[in-house]
Amino acid sequence: TLSSGFINGIRWEFDNSTALFSPFLYSPDTTGTYSVTLIVTSDNFCRDTVTETIQYTDTPNISFTPPSPIQICEGDTAFILVTGANSYVWNTGDTTANIEATTEGWYKVIASSGNACFAEDSTFVDVVAPPIADAGEDVLIKRGESTVLRASGGSAYEWSPPTNLSDTFSATTTASPIVTTNYVVRVINSNGCSSTDTVTVTVDQDLSIE
C-alpha cells in the first residue's frame, strides 16, 4: 500500500520479463511454480512491491469407465467410475469417484485437481427394456408322446430343465417328458436383456385302451 500520492506507475515482473499495463494476464507455457511481482510507484515517488507465488497446473483430463454411453437392462445397475482428478461432485449429489445408476439419463461430474482447476463432463446411461418372452400355450400329451414347444420374443433362447428336450438353445424344441413338467424359457434380445416365461406340458399317465 502506498503511503501517499496517486499511482502513476505499474510494473509486473515475471520469468525475467516485465509488463507495464494492468490488468495483466499471465499464462505460463508449462506447469510448475512461478513468482509474479507487482511494483507500483506514486507521483510522490513512493514505491510498494508485492510478490505472489502461483502454482500452475493442468486442467483435469477426466474419463469414464465404462465409456459413454452406458447401456444397462431394466432393473440392473450401472457402476460408473471417473478418473483423472482429486475430487468430484456429481449432479446426483455424490462426491465419490464411483457412483451407481439405475435410471436413464445424463450423469454430470465436476472434477477438481486443486488450485481452482476444474473440468466437467457427462456420461449417458441408456436403460433397455427386456424382451417379452412367450413360451406358448400349455400342452396336454399322453405318456410316450412328444410335443413341439415354440418360444418367441427375442433373438436367443435357453430352455430348462433340459431333460427330454431335443434342443435347449433353440426357439423351437421337441419335448418328450414322461411326467408333467414345467419348462422355462429364457428369452434374450439383441441388447443382451432377458426375461422368462413358462409352459407346462401335462402328461396323461392313463394308458388304458378304449
Secondary structure, DSSP 8 states (H G I E B T S, - for coil): --SSS-EEEEEEEETTEEE--SS-----SSSEEEEEEEEEEETTS-EEEEEEEEEE------EEES-SSEEEETT--EEEEEESSSEEEETTS--SSEEEE-SSEEEEEEEEEETTEEEEEEEEEEEE-----B----EEEETT--EEEE-BSSSEEEEES-TTBS-SSSSEEEE--SS-EEEEEEEE-TTS-EEEEEEEEEEE------
